[in-house]
Amino acid sequence: MVVPFDRSVKREELRGIPKIALTHLKCIPTAALQTFAKPSNVRLVKSFLSNDRSWAYLSMLLISVCTVALGVWARLYNLGFPPRILWDERYFPAMANKYLQGVYQFDLHPPLGKFIIAIGISMLGNEPLGWRIMPTLFGLALLPLAALLGWYCLKEKVGAMLVATFFAAETIFIVHSRIGVMDIFVVFFVLAAFLTALRAESNRQVIFSSVLLGLAVAVKWAAFPVSVPVGYVLWRKGLLRPFVGGLWISAVVYVAVVYIGALITITANPIQAWVWAWNWHVDAARKVTAVIPHTWASPWWSWPIMLRPIRFYYVVNANGLLQVVAAIGNPLIWWSSTLAVLASIFDIARKAVARKLSADDPIIPIVLGYAFLLAPWMAGTRIPYIYNYLPIYPFAILALVYWLCKIWNRSSRGPWVVVGFTACVVALTVFFLPLVLAIPMNEDDLMRRVWIDYWFYYEKPVPGSGCLVANPTKLCPQ
């Protein structure tokens, strides 16, 4: 659709209209440009039941509603099980509880994630349910956040439904919403910062992105590169200068969190707390690049192909059935989103060479988010894990939905292709849920879900884990 130029509009009437909005008056297709226009200049969705009453659309709506309900149930089901420490619950809930007691324990990460976990412990006690309740609440909050992100980024009702559906169905998000670790907090704050940039209409609203960026970094430093896609979106809106000028707000939020942590656990003396905060940064920066081999570790290049998920829990119950908790993604979403990122990079390059690339195409900040959040891991020496991919992965999902929206709008059969794809995604989620929720199963059922040995076996470390040695047991603890 093309917006015609209205010659009756006087030059005086155009003053005060943002530059990005004026592009609509130059006979340029609106599909790309409307993404970064002010929300007040774009007709919002009045109802997901209006306009489109096709069977494909109604089928998509039904699948989305059912999948979100499934995702909510999966995040809440038997949350206190297993009633034991899983993976890094040996660290972060323990540190959170020490903050409540005013006792210090060194950690490479800033304290906000532990503060959040401590809220759950203070309400429900220092036990598995108390450790996990706050990650669960953040995991649930991700679902409406994902729907809003799909709408404001892609401006497609189907896009909003698909993003919410994929977040609800993605098993690795379900796992990390059910365990007392901090990665789901990083995902939430990273996406919230990106969403507020997409919604920003004025200099004052840019402050929200700055605050959320500071909160994201106050959980893990690795969240900072989200400032690139946030800055790009705000640049296209003419709001980059207040964002860059307001980065001091992000810094103040971050420093305040670290400083409060020092006052709680180190000293009530404000000067000594400042000195400790500085020394902690120096010490943490020195140790963050440490090379520590681990059999479940996985280098950055293995994340897009989901080569090495992490097995958190594996027991044989009293009935002789197996119960497993594995941080494994939905293979169809995961691998398709990786292909979508590659297709997006190729498409951007092709259009740039042909000089047909619109700077307001939503795929640009999506790819920027993916690339810049991944880049530090490519250059770093630290041996990482697949959970480090979690703040990056949502941008791959957005790229996947971007291309699915194109398929939906391309032909009469396109919507049914998307519906069929989404139905397969949900079916795979149901298939893999026993690996996520520790639902009892026999060995044959387990092996049907272990498609690659790297997914399950401790004895199968991947290249880059530091454990490919003759006898890894001493070097690489389980």
Secondary structure, DSSP 8 states (H G I E B T S, - for coil): -B----TTS-HHHHTTS-HHHHGGGTT-BHHHHGGGS-GGGS---S-TTSS---HHHHHHHHHHHHHHHHHHHHHHTTTT-S-S--GGGGTHHHHHHHHHHT-----SS-SHHHHHHHHHHHHH-SSHHHHHHHHHHHHHHHHHHHHHHHHHHH--HHHHHHHHHHHHH-HHHHHHTSSS-SHHHHHHHHHHHHHHHHH--SHHHHHHHHHHHHHHHTT-GGGGGGHHHHHHHHHHTT-HHHHHHTHHHHHHHHHHHHHHHHHHHT-S-HHHHHHHHHHHHHHHHHHTT-----TT---GGGGGGT---EEEEEEE-TTS-EEEEEE---HHHHHHHHHHHHHHHHHHHHHHHTT---TT-THHHHHHHHHHHHHHHHH--S---GGGGTTTHHHHHHHHHHHHHHHHHHSTTHHHHHHHHHHHHHHHHHHHHHHHHT--B-HHHHHHH--SGGGT-TT---TTSS--SS-HHHHS--
